[in-house]
Amino acid sequence: MAHDTTTQRLLFPDVFPKPVVAQFDQRQGSSDGGAILLKAADRRLGLVSALAACLRDDRQAGKVQHELRELLTQRVMAIACGYEDANDAARLGSDPVHKLLVGRDPIHGEDLASQPTLSRFENTPDRKQLSRSTEALADCVIERHRQRSHGRARRVTIDLDPTDDPTHGAQQLTFFNGHYDSYCYLPVVGFLSFDDESEQYLVTAILRPGDAHGSRGAVGILRRLIRRLRRAFPGAVLRVRLDGGFATPQVLDFLDAQAGVEYVVNMASNAVLNRFARAALGRARRRSKQTGKTEHVYGECLYAAKTWSRRRRVIYKAEVVRHAAKEPKDNPRFVVTNLKQGPQWIYERVYCQRGDVENRIKELHEGLQIDRTSCPSFWANQFRVLMTAAAYVLMQELRLRAARTACARAQVGTLRARLLKLGAQVLASVRRIVLHLPRSFPYRDTFHRLAFSLGARTG
């Protein structure tokens, strides 16, 4: 690659006591020295290898310069490090740490794949390969947590949530969505949580057309996850939490047919449900008028929509919201469930806990740019979503191993800044490769802890 020599050297003549020169000439240096933690995490999970095994290479063997596993590793690691665009490969191709992550000699190994090669790679997988890869990702995540809990989790909770992915071009199957008021895709992401843990672990991410109904594909996703979870955690109670877009007859009938599966599914209000909650809303209004604060009253009813096969238990929160200088506002909420506990316990202790999923989705968007789906092909964009999901699984593995440290609850962007964005000089000899890291690194203790948990040793 041609280097722009006019910007390789910068002079700051009067900022410091002496003139300071900054030169971009450290060929054996990298700004991603901490990314070796990602490689160690992937080695433990076997994630990238499992995904690569689902892809078919139809290229002529004699002309292959970059193996599929190398291309996949290059993209997943780059996304985790904050380089979501394939265009970034133009600079990263000779980065010694990124070469090391792919398995090449950091100094003398060939440069990594270029942007055109990566773009062709992203357009390679077909629907069947992507389906197998999606299942492989779920298998890796479930197996990781089966091993962590020795298969003795008491309860496993599945959360599914749609999210919008605005599009700004002529991508296949992008449509106008009235709810989001934009042209977009409508991916659905799934998370698992175990017992009373607060973390939700990404287990699936599937791209859908922009005009897809909120529940599209939900039964298939749930069926595959429930089957795998029952094998991995035979003694666990499975619980499903869903947003309002999933409250369809097909989804509810499926959940009712699953023996031993608990569910709580949000429902949109309607005239019939509002009549059930009318008396409770009246009590909430009187309380709110007396206290001058937001008040709510819980209740329940048996309800069947016209398209439902049977009546189901619906709990409701009759809430009156009061803000200063504003008129009080009725805000009834409804949840259909097969749980037997009281309405308040179900709503506050079970359903409301799914709210943290929004933070995980925010991380996917803002921390890893899962919405960078600018390929013309729909399946290429699904592949990008899958690679971003894989990068997120690796980042969650780092966060899990950072328990009881300053990074235990850090967002993806913070994890990257604290642990991965670490200046390194890379030296290689016949016997070993050495990364020289800053002695003044403020998160050295956390880095050591993660490294040891991932198999590193002293020496």
Residue, then its C-alpha position, 0 to 999 in steps of 0.5 A: m500500500a502506498h503511504d502518504t509521506t506528507t502526513q507521516r511526521l507532525l511537528f508541535p513547535d510551541v505546545f511543549p517546552k521543546p518542539v515535539v515530533a510525532q511520526f507514524d513510522q513504527r512498523q512493528g507497533s499496534s494500537d490494539g495490543g490488548a486484542i490478544l485477549l480476544k484471541a484467547a477468548d475465542r480459543r476457549l470458546g471455539l467460536v470462529s472455528a465453529l462458524a468457519a466450519c459452516l462455510r463452503d469454499d468454492r474458490q480454486a485451491g491453487k489460487v487461495q491466498h486467504e483461507l475462509r477461517e482467516l478472513l472470518t477471524q480478520r473481520v470478527m476481530a476487527i469489528a470487536c476492535g472498533y473497525e466495523d468497515a471493511n475499508d479499514a483493512a487498507r490500514l490494518g492489513s500490515d498491523p502486527v497484532h491483527k496479523l497475529l490474531v489471524g495466525r500469521d507471523p506478525i513481522h514477516g507474515e503476509d499482509l491480511a486481506s484487502q477490502p475487495t477480498l473481504s467484500r467478496f468474502e461477505n457475499t459468499p455464504d448462501r442461506k443454508q450456510l448462514s442458517r448453519s452458522t447461526e445455529a453454531l453461534a447458539d451452540c457455542v454460547i449455550e455450551r459455554h454456559r453449560q460448562r460454566s454452571h456444570g449444567r445445573a442452572r435452575r432457570v434459563t430465561i430467553d428474551l427476544d427483541p426486535t430492533d430497527d436498522p435504518t437503511h439509506g440505499a438500495q439494499q435488498l428487502t429494505f422497506f418502509n416501516g411505519h412504526y419506525d418511520s423509516y426505510c429499514y431492516l428489522p433484525v431480531v436478537g435473542f439473549l439468555s440469562f441464567d438464574d438471577e444473574s443480571e447479564q443477558y448473553l447474546v445467543t442469536a441475531i437474525l436480519r429480517p426485511g423492513d416490513a416484517h411483522g414483529s413476531r416473524g420467525a419467533v416460533g422457529i427461533l424459540r423452538r430451536l433454542i428450547r430444544r438446545l436448552r433442554r439438552a444442555f440444562p435438563g433440570a432447568v425451568l425455561r422462561v420466555r419474555l417477549d415484547g408486545g409485537f410477539a403476542t400473536p396466536q401462533v406464538l402463544d399457542f406454541l408456548d402453551a404447547q411447551a411443557g414446563v415453559e413459563y412465559v410473560v408476553n407484553m400486550a398492546s391495550n385494547a377496548v376490552l382490556n381497558r374495561f377490565a382495568r377501568a376500576a383499578l385505574g380509578r383507584a390509581r387516579r384517586r391515589s395519585k390525586q392524594t399523593g401528587k405522585t405517579e401511582h399504580v394498582y395491579g390486577e388480573c383477568l382472563y381474556a381471549a382475543k377473537t383469534w385466540s384458541r383459548r382464554r389466558r391469564v392477563i395481568y395489568k398495571a393500572e398506572v397514572v403518570r403524574h409530572a409537574a405542570k402536566e395533566p395526569k396521564d393514564n398508562p395501563r400495561f398488560v402482560v399475558t402469562n402462564l405464571k401463577q404468582g401475584p400480578q405485582w410480583i410477575y410484573e416487577r420481578v419478572y417482566c420488568q427485568r427484561g428492560d436491561v435487554e435494551n442496554r444490550i441492544k444499545e451496545l450492539h448498535e453503538g458499540l459494534q455498529i450491528d446496523r452497518t448493513s450497507c451491502p446490496s445483498f440481503w444475505a451479505n448483510q445477514f452475514r455482517v450481522l452474524m459476524t458482529a454478533a460473534a464479536y459481541v459474544l467475545m466481548q461478553e466473554l471478556r466482561l464475564r471474566a472481568a467479574r469483581t474488577a473495574c470492568a465488571r459492568a463496563q459497556v463494550g466501548t469502555l471495555r475496548a478503550r480500557l483493555l484492547k486499545l493498548g499501544a504495543q511494540v511487537l518483536a519476533s524471534v525464533r523462539r517467541i513473539v513478544l508484545h512490549l506494552p506500556r508499564s504505566f498502563p492503568y488497567r494492568d491488574t484487570f488485564h492480568r486477571l483476564a489473561f490468567s483466566l484465559g490460559a496465560r502463565t507467568g514468564 
